[in-house]
Amino acid sequence: MAKKPFTPIPPMAELPPAEEIDVQEILNKYLNGEIDLICVLGPTASGKTRYAVQLARRINTLLDAGCCDSACEKRAEIISADSRQVYRGMDIGTGKDLSEYEEIPYHLMDIVDAGSKYNIFEYQRDFEKAYKDIRNRGGIPILCGGSGLYIEAATCGYSLPEVQPDPKLRAELEKKTDEELIAQLASLKPLHNTTDYDTRKRLIRALEIAIYEAEHPVQRTSFLPKNTYYIGTLVNRDERNARIDRRLDARLEEGMVEEIRGLIDGTHPALAPDHRPIMAEDLIYYGLEYKFVTLYITGELTYDQMRTQLATAIHQFAKRQMTWFRGMERKGIRIHWTAVN
């Protein structure tokens, strides 16, 4: 039998160079108005939560040292940018690690019921509210998370009006060429952001919104950061995967299966007394831990299959996160990568 041709394994993408982060310099930039938000981002298991908390404490120490008033109220606070940590009761599976925060205030965790479908429009609205509140109280907001879409919605000035899909309009737009669609969009709004039309799906959605706005008044978000200082937590792929595996085993030992079983049968203490049990398919919607553990609980996977497939899925997810962040850099966003132990 003829041997199959050898397919070489593609080389790993090079890691960005690591930097030493000067916290005093960042604080000075914030206090003099050069930046209006600090963002700590990174793939899962890269240590971003721990780093963000340490950064907040370091900022608070510097504020105390430089404040002539013993009652100085400026403090760093953390806003989560995680698409699943918003859900109450989904603690172990989403890795909230709330004990890490201790005295550091945090926002946008445990704000909606498990089983509901929280979206990017709601996140931007809630981020804006938390960000404005911190700024108005004289605090220093630190955005921390790994959900690239949420981070960009909060920091890239995206305006997300709540415009419902219009199937009839979409069908009409589908008949036009890309050039015709771009010309129509340009007639309705300035084309500052090429991401509006880098795919046909986005182009049609952008036109759908622009046409709606031409006929209806739309309330847009306005109090969003304009100058963000991005810090990326850097770890090589082998170490990251090893951390993912260790963390997964630790969470399984902490009771992740029991947590998810409690959501399915309605006995989880975070659920309101009148809350119905969460259907298995609704938990599978959340992906990763909730998908594979639910498949184990419902008997579709053995424990070992669940553990192996879940670890692989998280490895792949972390790789996609890094791909997203490097894509942000290609769009011109400067990320200061730093090595985290």
N, C-alpha and C positions, 0 to 999 in steps of 0.2 A: 504494500500500500504506500502510495506516495506521501511523503511528509508534507504537512502543511507549511506554507512559507512562514518564516519567522517575522513577527511584527514587533518592531522595536518599541519599548516603552518610552513614551514621550518624556522629555526631561521636565522636572518640576519647575514651575515658574519661579523666577528669582524673587526673593523677598526684597521689599524696599529697604533702604538703609535706615538704621536706627539712629535716633537723635537723643541728646540729653535735653530734657525739658526743664526750662528755667521758670519755675512757678512765680517767682517775684516779677519777672518780665511780663508774664501773662497777666498777673494781677494789675500791674501798672497800665497795661494796654486796656484792660477793662475799666479801670478807674478814670483814665483820661479819655475814654470814649472811642478808642480805636477799634475795639471789639465790643459786642454786646451779648455774646453767648460763648460758653466753652462747651465743646462736644467731645465726649470720649466714646469712641466706636471701636469695634473689633469683632472678629468671629467668635462663635461660642467657644467657651473654655480658654479664652485668651487672657483672662484676668481683668476684664474691663471694669466690672463692678467694684472689685477690691481697689483697683487703681483710682476710680472716680471718688470713692470714699476717702482714700488717702489724700487725694488732691484737694478735696473739700476741707479736710482737717488742716492741711498745710496752708491753704488760703486763709482759713480762720485764724491760725496762729500768726500769720503775717499781718492780718488785719488788727489783731489784738496788740501786736508789737508796735504798729504804726499809729494806733488810735490814741489820741490824748484824752479821750473820754472813757472812763472805766465802764460806762454803760453803752459802749459802741454796739449798735444793733446790726451792722452789716455781717451777714453770714452766708456761706455757700449752701445751696440746696440742690438736690438732684431731681431731675425729671426723667422718668423712664421712657425709653424709645424701644419698647419690646411689644410686639403685636399680640402676645399671649399673656403677659403678666398683668394685663388690665383685668383679667377674670378672677373673681373671688372663688376661693376653694381650689384653684389650680396652682398649687404652691410648689410641691416637690417636682412635678413634671415640667414646670416652666423655669425652675431654678431661681426662684425669687431671692433666696438667701437673705431674708429680711434682717436676720441677726447681725449681718455685716454692717448695716447702716448705723446702728446704735444711736448716737446723739444727732446724726445728720438727717435732716428732714428729707423725705422723698415724696414724689407726686406721680400720679397716673398708674398706680398699681391698686388692684382690688377695687375697681370703680364700676364694673358691670358684672352681672350674674353669669356664671358658667352656663353654657348652653345657648347663649345669645350670639349674634353675629355682629361684632364691632367692626367698623370700617375706617378707611383712611380719612374720610371727611370728618367723622366724629373725632378721630385722633387729633387732626389739625385744630379743630375747634377747642378740644380739651387742652391741648398743648398751649394754645394761645392764651387761654384763661389762666393756666398755671404760671406761664412765663410772665404775663402781665402782672399777676399778683406778686410774684417774687420781686420783680423790678420795682413795682410801686412801693414795696416795703423796704427798699434799699438793699435787697439781697443780691446774691450773685448766682445765676442759674447755671447748672452744669447738666447738659443733656447726656444721657448714658444709655447705650443700647447697641443691638446688633441688627435691628430691622432697618435695612437700608432705605426702603421706601418711606418709612415713618421719619427717619432722620432727614431725608431730602424734603419731605413735605413740611417739616418744621423749620428747616434752615435755608432752603433755596428759594424762598419767596414764592413758592407755588401758591396760586389762588385756586381754591377748590370749591366753586359754587355747587350747590346741591341740585344738579339738573338730572332729571330722570331720563333714561334711554327712550328714544323715539324710534320704534322699529320702522314706521312708514318713511320717516326722513332718512334713516340709514339706508333703506332699500333704494331710495332715489339717489343718494350720494354714491352708492356702490357702482352706479352706472357710469360715473365720471372717471376720467383719468386722474392720476396723481397730480399732474400739472394743473388741471382744471380745478381740483380741490384746493391746492395751495394758493392759486390765484384768488379763489373765492374767499379763502380764509384771510388772505392779505387785504382784501377789500373790507373786512369786518374788524380787523385788529392788527396792530403792529406785530411783525413776526420777530420778536426779540429772542424767543426761545425755540431753537431748532428741534428740541425734543417733542414739540407739538406735532411734528410731521416726519419723524425719523422712521416711523412705520405707518402703513396704511390704516391700521386699526386706530392708532393714536390720532392720525390726521382726521379721520372721520369723527372721532370723539371730540376733538378740538373744535371742529366745525359745528357739531351738534350743540356744543355749549355756546359758541359765538353767536349762532343763529338764535338760540333761545334768549341770550342776553340782549340781542338787538330788539327783541319784542317784549321782554319782561325785565323789570328791575330786579337785580340779584344782589343780595347782601354778600360782600366779599370780606375775607379776613384782612386785617390791616396791621395789627400789632404783632408783627413777626420780626425775628432778628434779621439784621441786614449784614452784619459782619461777624461771622463765627470763626473761632479758633478751634480747629479740629486736631485731636490727638488720637492716634491709632495705637492699639495695644498689639504688639508684634510677638509672634511665637512661630517657630518653624513647624512644618506640617507634621513631622514625626512626633514631636513633643505635643503638639496640639491633639493629635489623634490619641496619644497615650493618656493625656489628661481627660479627653472625652470618655475613654473607656473606664478610667478610674472613677470619674464622676458618675457615670451611669451605674456602675456597680454600687457605689455609695448610696445613690438615690433609690435603687431597688431595695437595698438593706434598710433604708429609712422608712420605707412603706409606700413607695410610689404606686405599686399595684393596688394596695388597700385604699389609697386616696382615690384612684380612678374607679375602683369598684364601688366606693361610697357615692360617687357622683352618679353612677349608673343605677344603683338601687335606691338612691334618695336618702341615704343615711349620713352623708357627709355633714359634719357640723356647720360648715359654712353656708349650707343651703338653708333658705328660710323655711319655717315649719310648713308653709303652704306650697312650697316649691315642688313641682313634680320631678320625678327621677329624670335624668338626662338620657335620651335615647343613645344607643351605641353609635349609630350613624352620625349623630351630632358631635360626639367626641372624636370620631375618626376625622371629621372635618378639620380639626385643629392640627392634625398631622403629627409626625415624629412620635414622641412618647405616648401621646393620647391615641394615636392610630394603632401602633403596634401592641401596646399593653391592652387596649380594648379588644384587639383581635385574639390576644392570648386569653383574656377573660371569657370571651364568647366561644372559645374552643377551636378557633380557626388556625391557631399557631400553638406549638408547644412552647414551654418556657425557654428552652435553648434556642429555638427558632426566633422567638421574639427578641431575645437578648442579642443574637447575632445580627439579625436584620435591622434592628433599631440602631445598633452601634454603627453599622455601615451607612444607614440613612443620615445619622448625625454627622459623620465624617464628610459625606457629600454635601450636606447643608452648609457646613463650615467653609468648604471650598467655594460654594456659590456666594456666600457672604463676602469672602475676600475678593472674588471676581467683581461683585457689585462695588465694593469700596475702591478697587483699582479703576473701575469705570468712572467713578466720581472724579478721580484724579485726572483721567483723560478728558473730562469735561471742564477741567481748569480749577478744580477744588484742591487746595493745598492741605494735605494731611501730614502732620508731624508724627511719624511713627516712632515708638519708643519700646524698647525691650522690657518685658514684664516677667519677673520670675514666678 
